[in-house]
Amino acid sequence: MTDKDLLDRGYHRYDPTGLHHTGITDCFQKRFDDEKGKKYFIDVNKWEGWYHPATNGFFAPAYEYEITFTKNGAPIRMLFYADWTIEDVELEAEKLWTTMSYDYYEEEENEK
């Protein structure tokens, strides 16, 4: 996966904040909505590649994924490590949303 793949899927790039680990070089976010309102967000953190001197190995940049759901007014954050693909994370998020009865992050005014 590349940054362009995320941008092509509708993710927006932003700079890491002071809350991010120093090894995170780029962040991406996409909000998932339906006709009733805002359901959840997926955030993607891009970790810089690094060299491991003991093994003389290089680890390529990697992406990890965070999903933020809401239940009873409280946020729930799930972390998916680099073994996942963005396609699989998006599918899993939708399955979780459908089966776990999470709340809307924000509902459209005409639905309240």
Disulfide bonds with the S-S distance in Angstrom:
none
